[in-house]
Amino acid sequence: MATVIIIGAGGVGRVVAHKCAQNSDVFTKIILASRTKAKCDEIASEIKNVKIETRSVDADNLIELTELLADIKPAMVINVALPYQDLTIMDACASYGCDYLDTANYEHPDEAKFEYKHQWARDEEFKEAGIMGLLGSGFDPGATNVFCAYAQKHYFDEIHTIDILDCNAGDHGYPFATNFNPEINLREVSSKGRYWENGKWIETQPLEIKMVWDYPEVGPKDSYLLYHEEMESLVKHIKGLKRIRFFMTFGQSYITHMKCLENVGMLGIDPVMHNGVEIVPIQFLKTLLPDPASLGPRTKGKTNIGIVAEGLKDGKKKKIYIYQVKDHEECYKEVKSQGVSYTTGVPAVIGAKLMLEGKWQAKGVWNMEQMDPDPFMEEMNKQGLPWKVIELE
Ligand code: NDP
């Protein structure tokens, strides 16, 4: 049906390549491009049912990227490089004229702050180019936004509160490692927390608010309030919302290591001089830490990510929990990646599939909850991410 180019050959890129190949009736030609071509070749060699073409590209370079697109002529780009590349890749799609999808909100490398305004600002340009941009089609953002839209469509007249609950109970056996890109992960977790209540954003100190949540199939876990990007679009699109928060689980060892690294300056994003060479501490730390893509064969345990929504239906109070549980070892067996990459990569492929099939098609730039949730929820069940709904009240 269509040619697709995947940009980024990390943990998530591997899952996206494998899953596109599993859906080769939709993704009839698959190109995997990244900064380091050898990583693309390694992934391509794991996939036997179809031939994956590989290319090298610097996605920070608009001209190089646009030339690559003109050469390949894809129907769409699945961007699973880093959030720093989002704008360049969006601009290349607009200039060449193909659809765009990503899993993470644009961030500038010099400022640990993510917001949608730069990507939303490209809405007119995308409309004029006659193309679609789908933002945040991972798990969170991504499936969690769709869960909110599904709750709104099928369970509520008005949703008053949403808690997004992200638990990774996987154990990789290292004292400290991050499950996705360490730089992006540590910037997110060590930043101030933020949630939205009664029309205002309320800021907290990093990891200041903690609760214990009993995650089905996992058990009770310490869960910390963080700012997370999907809240920015959900407050615009969910009717009647009064409060939205995001919680993520961390074990004590992760927090102790992170605090220590922060206290000695290793999470810094400003360059420092070391023996006459300029280095960025957090980038150096990334070099030292285990590559998230290498955690796959070592990680045991489950992820459980979901939303709890409370509100009104036919004048009565209602509370539901929609969640998805995934086993890390099962993911590795299927696509040679741990669960965090899997739960991000599969929704990216589902979003891309729905766009190419025309089930999710609209010109301009869109967030996930603006689309009809039903076909996405259906695909989750088929593509390895079955979910459950529990009525709590
Ligand atoms: P990795 O660091 O493992 O992989 C990133 C890949 O992008 C690497 O192959 C890297 O190349 C490549 N890359 C980086 N810069 C460039 C560039 N300028 N040009 C071309 N390629 C480049 O990250 P992950 O796979 O863990 O994460 C991928 C994305 O998924 C990130 O944006 C992350 O924030 C997002 N994510 C989203 C989640 C969600 O639920 N929504 C959850 C987890 C992650 P090289 O190997 O040469 O460095």
Residues whose N, C-alpha, C, O or C-beta is under 5 A from the ligand:
A	BS01	NDP	G8 A9 G10 G11 V12 G13 S34 R35 T36 V57 D58 A59 D60 V80 A81 L82 P83 T103 A104 G138 F139 D140 P141 G142 F180 N181 I184 V340 T344
